[in-house]
Amino acid sequence: MKEVSIIGVDLAKQVFQLHGATAEGEIVFRKKLSRKQFLAFMQAHPGCRVALEACTTAHYWARTLADLGHEVRLIAPKFVKPYVKNQKNDIADAEAIVEAASRPTMCFV
């Protein structure tokens, strides 16, 4: 299996959408997880870069994920929006978060 270097997470009230990619941008996985499943998945996953769109709960999850050994990056929504390829939905948002976070000149919160 290919090594995941970045995980983009689209946060929602009940279900989180994850998009895992390699350093070259190849898709490794797409997952839809509940809050409990998300925490268990991230605890089991080796440390990597995790990108989140900055919102109300993003700071809580950033602290939680950092405690688990992940490198967390928060991105303002206005910087993610240009990378959404198709219709705005959770899957496209998670992919856009990964794309935005992989840019070398991206401004993080």
N, C-alpha and C positions, 0 to 999 in steps of 0.2 A: 504494500500500500504506500502511496505517496505521502510525504511528510507535509502536514498542514503548517503553513507559516503565518497565516492570518485568518481570523474568523470574524465575519461581519454579523452583527446581531441587530435585528429589528425588534425592538421592545414593544410589547402591547400589554393589555390588561391581563389576559389569561394565557395567551399562546405566543411564544417567541419563535421567530424564523431565523435560522442560522445558515450561513453560507461560508463554507471552508474552502480555501484556495492555497495553492503552493506559491512560492516566491515568484514563479514565472507567470502566475495568473491562471493556471489550470484549475478547474473545479474539482474538488475532492469529494465534497458532500453538500447536500442541502437537507436540512432537517427542520421539522416543525415540532417544538417541544413545549410542554407546560412548564410553569415556574419550577415545580419540584423536579421534573425531569431535566430541566436546564441546569439547575445547580448540581445535580448528580453527574450529568454529562461533563460539565466543566471541571468538577473535582477529579474525575477519572482521566481527563485529557491532559497530556503533558503541557507545560507552560509554553505559550506562544503569544503573539500579538492579537489582541481582541479590540475591534473597533465598534463603537456604539454611536448612534446619533444622540447628541446632547438633548435631553429632555428632563422632566421632573424626576423620574426614577433612575435615570442613567447614572447619576452620581452615587446612588446606593449600590447599584450593580458594579460600578467601577471599583469602589472600595472592596466589595466582596470578592470580585475576581482578582484584584491585586493581592489580596490576602491569600488566595489560592496559588499565587506564583505566576500569574499572567501579566503581560505588559498591556495595559489598557490605554486606549486612545479615544477621546471624545471629539466628535466632529459636529460643528454647527449644521443644522438642517439646510441652510442656504448653500452650503458647500457640497452637500450630497445630491441635491435636486438635479443639477446638470448631468449627473451620471446615470440617472434612471433611463433605461433604454426603451421600455414599452409603457404599458399602462402602469399607473401607480398602484402597487399592491405590495404585500409583505415580502414576497419572494424577490421582486424587482428591487425593493428598497434594500434588502440585505445584500444583494449583489452590488448595488450602487455604493453601499457603505464600504465594501471591500475595495472596489475600484477607486473610490476617493481616498481611502486610507493608504493605498499603495503609491499614490503620487508623491514624489520627493519634495514638492514645494507646498504641500497641504498645510493649512493652518489648523492646529488642534486647540481645543479649549483648554 
